[in-house]
Amino acid sequence: MSKISKVVISDAVRYIGCDDREIDLFESQYLVPNGVSYNSYLIADEKTVIMDTVDARATQEWLANLERELDSVPRHEPDYLVVSHLEPDHAANIQAICEKYPQLKVVGSAKTFAMLPQFFTMDFSDRKVEVKEGDTLCLGSHTLHFYMAPMVHWPEVMVTYESTEKILFSADGFGKFGTLDTQEDWDCEARRYYMNIVGKYGAPVQALLKKAAGFDIQIICPLHGPVLKDNLAHYLEKYDIWSSYRPENEGVTIAYASIHGNTADAARELAALLEQKGQKVSAFDLARDDMAEAIEDAFRYDRLVLAAATYDGGLFPCMEDFLYHLKLKNYQKRTIGMIENGSWAPMAGKLMREYVEGFKDCAVAEPLVTVKSTLNGASRTLLQQLADALVK
Ligand code: FEO
């Protein structure tokens, strides 16, 4: 773990999370070139509360951060652990912290307590503080209000609103890849995080946003990424766009799956035609580029082009993988064009269309461009027609 600079929230609300720069793949699938943070917070009042633990990769650093802050609170012990989310990147240390502090009460949703035994051997029944929608917990001068947020990643998720300092502890919501000491734009890595991790759950996120609209929020404390204090309307607007599956920007994402480069050539020629028409184009080589970036931009822009070679009578596998990801993430509300390649029996167009027809509210931009091995006059004419159709 790399030490982070002190994150300042308030006198009473303190950051005790950890940056992880060494992780190779988050969730064993996402490239995180700037790492990730596992956020955890301590609220110091008459009662002392820990808001979530961290990944097992960061246990020792987290315990040191916790002990540092406990030095300044009464009894030097925490009273409550609030569990927003049981996924192991946040919940790995629940049993360990309960064993360390025998008086510690665990606050969570009914589903949290139903799932806890799947992760831990400890009996939590004497410590259990099960909360439901709208329940409160008074800490002294701070009061926690609990709201259920099922499927804002997992079914047991809840968020907590602290009404004195007007802080929303938002679980995975408003999270971002990247350690807290990374200087980078929030939107890009928060969008990649959202589309790939929470993206399937647009309706539950919309439901949470409706609840959040009823709170006066001054600070958002997510479980990953920076604490958000300024211009909160910006983040709320992004979440509204993303969770409603509306395109964020006009533009064409071109995702290509090419074996020997000829399908890539067709994708590049289409990109050039679209750029000549003044279109923003974002192109991905699915065999080499980060799939999560391609998914991100497929959702970001209003049009998508799929270009794939036929392989063993099916789709070249990286295109199948891309389309499977789009299906998992509830891809919808876009216009989609297609380019297929096949040297003797092109099948990719038919197979891609089957996926596209399963996506909600997606229109097909015609024609399907068929390339037989390499571009020629006939297929270049089809590329022109597809470019025209995508710009109409
Ligand atoms: Fe960051 Fe769904 O755990």
Boltz pocket constraint, residues with backbone or C-beta under 6 A from the ligand:
constraints:
  - pocket:
      binder: B
      contacts: [[A, 85], [A, 87], [A, 89], [A, 90], [A, 152], [A, 153], [A, 154], [A, 172], [A, 223], [A, 224]]
      max_distance: 6.0
